[in-house]
């Protein structure tokens, strides 16, 4: 399917089209990255979001090196990246010597971390989410560093408000989110120590056709499984928009590093999302529970001011997701667990 940069497809027929869409840079991204010097390295590139973020970066920076670093323990990611012109380096980021041997590039996007199964081995969760950032922050103290974090570091806030803004102190339930605060503190500490420019990228729920809040809800509707609305309100953002904003942050770094919330600019009711998906899927959602007055929600006013609203809106995401799930297209098989209220993932 041939698409111009400014058009969105009515549906996403296959994975190849999805990947191309996620890797298609906007003019705003190209313009912002033209303002910074040097090559780019993405640490932890082999996760759900990393490969297409790297592909997007290469699309916006065809004349510069884009390097993806990961253990590459699962087949496919390495070859996929190299086919798009992204260099790859296999590296265990828990190995300090291996980190020091990586190329000393000007721009770093840090995506490494542990969430799914975090409760199964909490010491590993803390090592990945706090120890590794300390190693990376020291090894690349003269680079720009955009470090992925999560909106889960915030406490629950009223659903009838605007969500948590960057001035709100973190106070999350559960060790996973606490370890993410540790990640931020390590980057913050070494940014102050070495005057490293950066951004701490607090992302709430990226949406890809193969995973995300909408995929979770649509799959439950199709399989006639109950949808718990206890955590009844969410924000989310198209993964392509989230990746673009992360890369654009490289042109908007602060010294010392600073926080930025990234998600959709709407607070959305899970019950309403289920109803809209149910209409498109031709099935009545099974709703259980009662909406609590609080949820994990972020105020993205700062990001909207800096980057504008996301390109892909909620209605488009609902349409794409319903079509994808109805056709039994591939899934990563990794639920977001957005409905969890105790922080145990």
Beta strands, then each sheet from edge to edge (+ up, - down):
strand 1: 40-43
strand 2: 66-70
strand 3: 87-90
strand 4: 107-110
strand 5: 144-150
strand 6: 157-158
strand 7: 198-203
strand 8: 206-207
strand 9: 226-228
strand 10: 233-234
strand 11: 237-238
strand 12: 258-262
strand 13: 268-269
strand 14: 286-288
strand 15: 294-295
sheet 1: 3+ 2+ 1+ 4+ 5+ 7+ 12+
sheet 2: 6+ 15-
sheet 3: 8+ 11+
sheet 4: 9+ 14+
sheet 5: 10+ 13-
end
